[in-house]
Amino acid sequence: MDAMPTSIVTGGCGFLGSHLTDHLLSEGHRVICVDNLDTGSLQNVEHIANGSDYVFVNHDLTEPVFIEEPVDYVFHLASPASPIDYLRLPLGTLKVGSYGTHHMLGLAKFKRARFLLASTSEVYGDPQVHPQPETYWGNVNPIGPRGVYDEAKRYAEALAMAYHRQQGLNTCIARIFNTYGPRMRPHDGRAIPTFLRQALEGKPVTVFGDGSQTRSFCYVDDLIRGLYLLATSEEHLPVNIGNPTEMTLLELAEAVIRATGSPSEIVYEALPVDDPQVRQPDITRARQILGWEPEVSLDEGLRRTLEAQGIKAPVPSAG
């Protein structure tokens, strides 16, 4: 391997992809970003766009991509990831999970590179096992509106394992749980950016259902550290990467209102179809295999997210 490893990051202009790129550059990697900008933004990488160790390739992964130079790692993150995006781009979501994963696995095989698939906790669907271990097979509705994302990721996992078993490709699978932090789009439909936007505008914070459904939120720096540790490990089977601290969405809304010092009230809206009732990772394997666990609390992560937008979070009152 060269002194400077080369990594491909698909979806490298997105929320997670741009943070991963930052981390890889800090670890001495040369990074080739492949993105068609469907949901990513060049603003996320403008601070590194002119760096000598960074290359941007505008490309739709439903078509093969050709990279001439040697490649050591392929991080396949490309996919619409929020309900607003994959409901707007259902066929594109299925295609990047199928054709796109095929193309990138084939490229990794040709380059003899380590391949990391960014999968998702959505492979568990609305789980009947809680918290969710990697051995749980899930409870997914394949024909529901969320099925285009859930099944694309499940298929991509099957592809990665088939390439590993039949072709001997060096693959790994990260099952990513809810992640938040700077560079999330305010209107991407996910809970934290939506709550932050509403609270900062002084508008009502909208909670779906009665707010009793649970989620676990991992700050982006912790998540990216976990992805890098997995990519540089020898593991091939799926590993949950997420924060095991579980809370209800109502508790999250209250935390966001505290963090912003907003006068916003909480209002309730109808629950979306197939919205999972619980979501909490069992990170036993990540702790054992990678020595990884999250370090940033929700309150600290919200503070960092606000400060990245130039907003100073209020000092919490005593008691």
N, C-alpha and C positions, 0 to 999 in steps of 0.2 A: 504493500500500500504506500502511496505517495506520502510525503511529509504533510501535505495539506490534503485531507480527504475531500472528495466532492460529493455533495448531497443534492438530490432532486427533491423539491417540495412541490407537490401538486396542490393547487388551491392556496398557493403561497401568498396571495394578496388578500386572503380572508382574515378573519379574526384570529383563529388559532395558527394558521399558516404563517402569518406575518410575525407573530410572537416566536414561533418555532424557528423561523429564519434568523431573527435576532439572536436567539440562543445558539444556533449552529455557528453563526459568524463569530460569536464570542468564544466558542470552543475551537476556533481555528479552521472551520470548514469553508470551502468554496460552495456557494449555493446557487443552483439553477432553479428559478421559480417558474412553474408552468401554470398558467391561469387564463381562463377566457373572460374573466371579469364579469361573469353573470351575476355573482353575488359578492365577489371581492372588489377591492378598490385600490387603485394606485396610491391613494393618500396614505394607506397603511404602510407602504414601503418607501415613501418619498425620502425619508431620512437615510436610506441606504441605497437608493436607486443608482447613485453614481459611484458606488464603491467598486474597487477593482476585483473583489472576490464575490460579486453578485451579478447575476445575469437574469433578465426577465424574458420569458418566452410566452407570447400571447398565442394560446393554442387551445382548441376544444378537444378534450380527451376522448370524445367519441370517435376520433380519428387517431391513427398511430402517430406518435411523436418520435422524431429522430434526433438523437444526441450523439455527437461525434466523439467527444472526449470520454475518458474512463470515468466511471461512476462507482462510488463505494456504498452509498446508501440511497434508497428511494423511500420517501415518506409520502404515502398516498392519502392526502387529506381532502382532495377535491370532491365536493358534493354540496348541493344546497343542504343546509342543516337546520333551518328553522321552519316551523310549520307554514309560515307565510310564503317562504321560498319554495319548498317542495310541493305545496299545493298549487302554486303558480306554475311550477316547472315539473309536473309529474313525470313526463316521459324523459326529460333531461336528467332527472334524478335517477331513474331506472337505468338509463344508458350509461351514465358516468360510473354507476355502481357495477355494471356488467361489462360493457365494452371498455370503459376507461380502466377498470381494474385489470381486465385481460391485457390491455396494451402495456400497462405499467409493470405487470408481473413478467410479461415477455421481455420488456426492456431490462428489468432487473436480472432475469435469467441470462440474457445476452451479455450483460456487463458483469455478471457474477457479483451482484451487489446484494447487500442486506436489504430486505423489503419490510417496511412497517405499514400495516393497514390501520388507518384510523377508523375503527368500527365505533359502535355506540351502545349505550345502555338500552336503546330502543329495541335491540334484538330480544330483550326480555319481555317486551310488550307490557300488558298490565299484569304484573307478576303475581303468582300464587305462592311464591316463596320469598321470604323477607328476613333479612336483607338478601340481595341477589349474589350468589356465588357463581363463578364461571361455569360450574358443572350444571347449572340450571338451564334447561332448554327453552324456556320462555312460553308465553301465552299471547301470540301475535295474531291479529286479525289481518289476513293477507289481502282481503278485498275492501277493507275500510280506507278512508281517505289518507290515513297515515301509512298505509301498507306500502306505498311507493318508496318511502324512505326506509322503513323497517326491513322490508324484504330485499331491497337493494343491498343493504349492509349485511344481511344474513347470507345472501348469495355471494357477496364479496368475500366473506369469511370462508365459505365453502371452497371458493376458487383458490384462495391463499393456501388452504390446507391441501388441496389437490396438487397444486404446483410443488408444495413442499414434499408431499409423499411420493408423487410420481416422478417429478423432475429434479428432486433434491435441492430445490431453491431454499435459500436461507430466509425464511419469513417469520414475522411475528405479528400479533394482533392485539391492539389496544382497544378495550371497550371503554369509551370515554363517557363519563357521566357529566351532568350539567356543570358547565364552566362559565365563568364571567370575568370581566375585567375591561381595561381600556380597549378601544377600537371596536367594541360591539356597536352595531348600528342601532340608533334609538328606536327605529320603527321595525326591527326585525321580528317582533312578535313574541320574543321569549320574555320570561318573567322579569328578570332583573333590569334589562335595559328599558322595558316598558314601564315598570314601577318607577325607575329613576327619572325617566322623561316626564311622567305624569306628576311626580312629586316636585321636581324642579320647576315645572310650569304652574304649580299650585292647583292642578286639576285633581279631580277624584282619582284615587288609585283603584283600578278595576281588578277584582279578584274573581276568578271563575268558580262556579259552584258555591259551596259554603266555605271554601278556603281550607277545608280539612285535609285535602290531598297533600301528600308530602313529597319533598324533593331534597336533594343534597347538593350543595353548591361548592364547587372547587375554584379557588382563585387561579387565574391563568398561569402565573409563574410556577405554582406547584404542579399543575397539569403538564406543562412543557418539560419540567424537570423529570417527571415520570416517563414521558414519551422518550426522552433522550436516554434515560437509564435502560428502558426496555430495548431500544434500538441497539444499544451497545452491549446488551446481554446475549446469552446463548439460548434464550427461551423461544419456543415456537408456539405454544398453546396460548389461548386468549388470557389476557390479564386485565382485570378491572383497574381503571385509573380514575379516581374520584374521591370526593370528601365524604366519609361515612357519617358526618354529623347531620342528622335528619331534622327537618323542621317542616311545619305546615306552610302553605303559601300565605295564609293569614299572618303567621309569625314573620315571614319574609317581608310582607308589605309593611308591617309595623317597624321592622328593622330599617327599611329604606326610609320611611318617614322620619325616624329618629336621626338617621345618618345625614339627611338633607336639611333637617330642621324645618320641614315643610308643614304648612297648615292643612295639607290635603286630608280629606276624609276617605274612608274605604267604602267602595260600593261593590255590589255583587252582580255578576253576569252569568248567563247560561254556560254550563260546562261543555267544552267542545267534544265532538264524537271521538271515542276511544282514548280520551285523555287518561293516562295512567293514574291510579289512585295512590300508589306508593312507589318510591324510587329511592333506594339506598344501597350503595355498593358494599359488598364484603371484600375488603382489601387485604385479606390474609395473605394471598399469594403475592401481591405487590410488596408487602412487608417482608415476606420470607425470601423471595427471589431477587428483588431489586433493592431491598433496604429502604423502600420509599413509603412515605406517608405525608399528607399535606401538613403545612406549617402555618399557613395564614388563616386567621379567623375571619368569619364573615364581616364583622365590624371593621377589621383592619383592611380587608379586601375592598369593601365599599368605600372606605376613606381613600385608598390608593386610586380607585376608579374615578372618584370625584376629583381628586387632585390632578389626575392626568388631563381632566377637562378644564383645569384652571379654577376649580371650585374648592374652596377651603371648607371642609366639613366642620360643623359646630362642635364645640367642646361639650361632651356629655355632662349633664348635671350629676351631682353626687347623689347617692342613694338609689 
